Amino acid sequence: MDVAKKDKNAWLWVPFLYFTQGIPYVLVVTVSVIMYKRLGIGNAEIGLYTSWLYLPWVLKPLWSPFVELNGTKRKWFLVMQLIMSLAFLGIGLFLPSNAFFTITLAFFWMAAFASATNDIASDGYYMIGLSQKKQSFFIGMRSTFYRLAMVTGQGLLVIVAGFLEHKYGDNTKAWSLTMIGAAVLMLILTATNFMAAPKFEAPPTKDSEKPTSFLEVFASFFRKKHIGISLLFVLSYRLGESQLVKMASPFLLDKLEVGGLSYSTEAVGTIYGTVGVIMLSLGGIIGGILISRDGLKKWMFPMLLSLNLPNILYAILAITHTTSIYAVVGTVVVEQFGYGFGFAAFLVFLIYVAEGASKTSHYAIATGFMALGMMLPGMLSGYIQEWLGYDGFFIWVVIAAIPAFLLLRFIEYPADYGKKTSELDA
């Protein structure tokens, strides 16, 4: 690529590209849970089937070389965004059907695979379209607009769905219109990216990066020192949170007689999509600053603690049946801040695991294990909740944090890893 073309109109295309990246992810992973709950699907089915939707993010390292070596990143993300628009439209149109659960899950699968592929292409476009200096400069904007997408999807769209539920007295019609609206939003964003993102080609791929070495890239990852214990730590780091995130919204939405708090759809959308996302972002920002100042070793234990300790508050809500808005909002604020703060250490550790040759591919593999650590426990979360009730379930979530603390003493990494900005900028 011509150096002169680097950084062209980045202030315009970076925000739209990463806002577009965030919308489908939050719809597939989070909003689907709320939608199915409001349409009468049981917690066991919600936990199992919506957790399967993580699979494309688990497997995306397998087809990332194909995206890398065929066509331009711009073409890939535009096609994927168009596919996601059609998938959300399909969900909206088929929700009123008798077999809506099966059909809409199929469309969510389509959206999930397209979203994972869009992530590969968008991140690749970002790296080849910006100079190294500008990549660091725009990282804050990139993160900000991704978070704004979370607010829009988990907050605004859920609030709209709740408003339509009350207006029509028909949850199916309300969510059908909401998902059609999401499809229109994705189509508008796709058109915007088509106009805003400059056209350029990736530089030629070096021989060492061609598919003939693809299996060697995978093999070299699993030959890393202490990789076994590191991957066990990655899989267990969010063992409690991966289950809580699937059942937190159903807990707030469920009726009082079954142990829920009987909150409205709009209330859940407002709490999680506004205050929750703000605190999540704030926790992540502070966590990143502290690690860059002091290194990972000093903050790993406090951040692991901050990720898991707030889960006790959900157990208290479930045990006491407290419906106070102050208690609920306070719980979400503390939990989301703790999650953002604790997740900072997790991301830096993943970067460390990916260090060495083939860093980009190894990071994709590491994040695939991260997604696997969310998918498998989430699949069982609904069954565990129905077996134990909400009070027993949230107590179990707290206990599920123990393996990560036990493994923490066995993992090895430089004490000052992540300090300053050299490693993270790279």
N, C-alpha and C positions, 0 to 999 in steps of 0.2 A: 504494500500500500504506500502511496505517495505520502511522505511525512507532512507535506503541506496540507493534506486533507485531514490529518489527525486533529481532533478536538473541534471540528467544524460543527457549529450549532449545538454543542453538547449541553448547554444550559436549557435547550428546548427538548432534545430527544431523551436525555437521561431521566428526567422526571416522569415523562409519559411511559417510557419503556418499563420502569420499575413499578409504577402504579399499576400498569397492565399485568405485570408479573404477580403482584400480590392479590389481585381480585379473584382469579380462579382458584388459587390455593386456599384462600379463606372460605370460599364457597364450597369447595369439595371437602375440606377437612373439618370445618367448624359449623358453617351454616346448614349443611346437610343434616347434622345431628339435631339441630333445633327444628328444622322443617319436618323431619320424620317423626319427631316427638309430638309435634302439633297435629300431625295427621294420624296419630293413634298407633304408631309402631312401638312394640315393646322394647325395653332397655337392652335385653339380651340380643335381639336382632340388630338394634342400632349399633351397639358396641362391636358386634362381630362384623357386620357388612360394611360399615363406614370405616372400620380399621383396615379392611382389605384395600381401601382406596389409597392407602399409603404405599402400596406395592410399586407403582411406577417410580416413585422417588427412591425406593430401595434398589430397583433394577436399572435405573437410568445410566449407571456407569457402563452397562453392557452395550448400549447403542450410542453412547456419546461419541465414539470414534467415527461412526457412520455420519453423524451430524457434522463432525469436524471436517470430514474429507469429501463431502458431497454437497455441492451448492454453496451459497453464501449464507452467513448467519442471518442476514436481513430477510432473505426469502423464507428461511426456516421459521423464524418467529412470526412472520406475517401469516404464513399458512397455518401454523399452530393456533394463532389467535383467532383466525377465521373458523377453524374447526371447533374451538371452545365456544364461540358465539353460537354455532349451530347446535352444539351439545346442550347448552343451557336453554336454547329455544325448544329443543326436543323435550327437555324435562318439563318446561312450562306447559307445553301442548298436551303431554301425555299424563300429567298429574290427575286429571279428571277421569282417567280410564280405570277399569276394574283391576287391571294388573299393573297399577302404577308403580308399586314398589320394585318389581323386577325390571320394568322398562326404564324407570328413572335411574336405577342403579347402573344399568348398562350405559346410559348417557353420562352419568358421573364418571364411570370408568373411562369413557372416551375423553372426557374433559381432563381427567387426572393424567392420562398418558400424554395428551397434548400439552398440559401445563408443565409436566416434568421435562418434556422436550423443549418447550419454550424457555425454560430456565437455562438449559444447556446453551441454546442459541443466543439468548439475551446476554448471558454472562460472557460468552465468547465474543460477541459484538462489542461489548463494553471494553474488553481487554485489547482488542485490535483497533478499535475506533478512537481510543484515547492514548495520549502519551503517558508514560509512567507517572509523571508529575500530576497530570490531570486526573488520573485514576485515583490517586490519593485525595486530591482536592474535591472530587465529586462523590466520594464514598459516603459523606454525610447526607448529601442531597438524595442519593440513591436509597439509603436507609430510611430517610424521612418519608419519601413518597411511597415506599413499600408499606410503612406503618400507616400512612394515610389510607392506603388501599384496605388495610385491615379494619380501620375505623369505618370506612364506607361499606365493606361487606358484612362485617360482624356487628356493626352498629346501625348505620343508616338503612340498609336493605332489610334488616330484621325489624327495625322500627316501622318501616313502611308495611311490611307483612302484617305486623300486629295491628296497625291502623286499618288495613283492609279486612282483617279478621272481624273487627268490630263493625266496620261499615257494612259488610255483606252478611255477617253471621255465618260464614261458610269458609272454614280454614282451607279447604282444597282450592276454591276459587282465588282466595287471597294469595296463597303461595304460588299458584299457577301464574297469576299476573306478576308477582314479584320476580319469578324466574324468567319470565318473558322480558321484564324490564332489565334484568341482569344481562340477558342476551343482547338487548339493544345497546346497553352500556358497553359491552365487550366489542360490539361491532363498531361503535363510534371510536373507541380507543384503538382498534385495529386500523381504521381509516386515518386516525391522527398519526399513528406510528408510520404508516405508509408515506404520509406527507412530511413528517418531521425528521425521520431517520435518513441520513445521507446514504447514497449508494456507494459501496466500495467492496473490493474483494479481499479475502484473507490472503496473507502472503503464502507462497508455495510451502507445502509440508515437507519437512526434512525426511530423508530416508529412514532415520532412526525412529521417526514417529509414525511410520506407516503400519498398516494392520499386521504385517508379518511379525512385528514385535509386540502385538497386543497381548498375547498370552504371557509373554515374559514380563510385561508391565504388571499383570495380576500376580504372577508368581513372586516377583520382587517385593510386592507389598507384604505378602505373607511370610517372607523371609526376614522381615525387619526384627530387630532385637526386641524381645519381650512383647511381641505383637499379640500373643494369645491373651495375656493378662490385660493388655491395653484394650482389646476388643471386648473382653468381659466387662471392663469398667464402662466402656461406651454403651454397651447394651443395658447395664444396670443403673447408669447415672440418673435416668428419668423414669425408673421403673414405677415409682409411685405417681408421678405427674402424668405419665402416659395413660394411666387409668382414670385419674381424676378429671383430666381434660375432656374425656368422653361422657362422664356422668355428672359433671358440675351443672351444665345447663338443664338436663332432665331433672336434676334435684330441685332446682329453682322453679321449674315449670310444673312438676308433678303436684297432684292434689295433696292436701294435708293428711287425709285418711290413709294414704300409702307412704307417708313419711316425707313428702316434698314440702315446699314452701308456698306453692300456689301463686307464683308471680306471673304476671302477664308477659306476653311475647315482647311488647314494647319495652317493658322494664328490663328484661334480660338483655335486649339489644342495646339499651342505653347504658346499662352497668358495664357490660363486657366490651362493647364497641367504642365507648368514649373514655370513661375513667380507667377502665381496665387496660386498654391499649396505651393510654398516656403513661400509666405507671409501669407497664411492661417496657416501654421505650426508655423511660427515665432510669429504670434499674439497669438496663443494658448499657446505656451511656456511661453511668457512674462506674459500673463494673469494668468496662473497657478502659476507662481513665485510670482506675486504681491498678489494674494489671500492667498497663503501660508504664506506670510510675514505679511499681515495686516488684514486678515479675509474678509469674503464675504461682510459685510455691507458697508465697505468703497468703494468697487469697483462695487457694483451692478448697481448703476445709470450710472457711466461712461461707464461701459461695455455695458449696454443696449443702451446707446447713440451711442457708437462706432459701434454697430451692424446695426443701422438704419440710422444714419446720412449720411454715404457714398452713400446711395441710391439716394441722391439728385444729385450726379454726373451723374448717368444714365439718370435722367430727363433732365439735362443740355445737355448731348450728343444728346438726342432725340429731344429736342426743337431746338437746334442750328444746327442739322444735321452735327455735326463735325465728320469728318472721319480721323482726324490726328491720326497717330499711337501713338504719344506721349500722346495725350489726352485719347485715349482708354486704353492703357497700364497703364497710371496713374490712371484711374478710377478703373480698375480691381485690381491694387496693393492696393489702399486704401480700396476698398470694401472687398477684401479677407482678408487683415490684420485685418480690423475692425470686420469682421465676426469671425475670429479665436479668437480675443481678447474678443469679446462679448460672444462667445459661452462658454468660460471658466467658466464664472459666472453661466451660464445656467446649465452646467454639475454639478457643485458643489451644486447648488440648488436642482437638481434631487437627488443627494446623500443624502441631508438633508431630502427631502420628504420621502425617503426610510428608514430612520433611525428606529431602533427598532427591534422587533422580525421579523423573516422572511425577513431579509434585502435583500437577493439576489432576492427572488421572488417579493418583493415590488419594487425593482429597475427595474426589467423587466417590471412591470406594468407601472411604471413612464415613462420608455423609450417608451413604447407602446403609451402612450398619446403624447409623444414628436413626434413620427412618425405620429400620427393622425393629429397633428398640422401642419405637413408638407403636408400631403396627401390632406385634404379637401380644403384648399385655393389653392393648386396647381391645383386641378381639374378644378377650375373656372378661373384660370389665363389666359388661352388662349382665352376664351370667352370675358373676360374683356378687354384684349389687342385688340381683333378684334373690339370691340365696341368703345373703347376710342382712338385707335391708340397708337403707342408706346409712344408719348409724354404724353398723358393723362394717360396711364397705369402706367408709372413710377412716375408720380405725385401721383396717387392713392397708389402706393406702399409706398411712403413716409408717406402719411396720415394714412395708415394701421398700422403704428407703435404706434399710439396714445393710443389704449386700454391698451397696456402693461405698458405704463408710468402711466396711470390712476390707474391700479391695483397695481402698485409697492408700493404705500403708505399703502395698506391694508394687504400685506402679512407679515407674522411674521417668524423670524428665528433669532438665536443668532448672535449678531454683530460680534463675533470672530469666527464664524463657518468656518472651512477650514483652520484656522491659523495653522502654522507649518505643520507637516506632519502626525500627529497621525490619524486623521479621514480619510484623503485621502489614506494613506497607507493601512488602513483597507479595 
